[in-house]
Amino acid sequence: RLGNPPRPASGNCLPGRETAGATHINIGTGREISIRALAELIKNIVGFNGELVFNASKPDGTLRKLTDVRKLHSLGWKHRVELNEGIAKLYDWYVRH
């Protein structure tokens, strides 16, 4: 039995809050991070010593990620775990299980 991984987002259930219709709600920090910076962050956290290679011939791919958290904030929820801490906690759980 693997056990439960750390909860990646505590916003998946907002007690006592109603949302308007069937819709999705983005969960995140609302701060922009490039794919390169995210890859470097993960590389550092997991201790990968190899080289990251990006395919510059595919410039139309997703260059960055920015989660729009306005709806989430309007419901009174705000992140409490920064991205680097969340990745580190998930990786630590993965290694232990």
Disulfide bonds with the S-S distance in Angstrom:
none
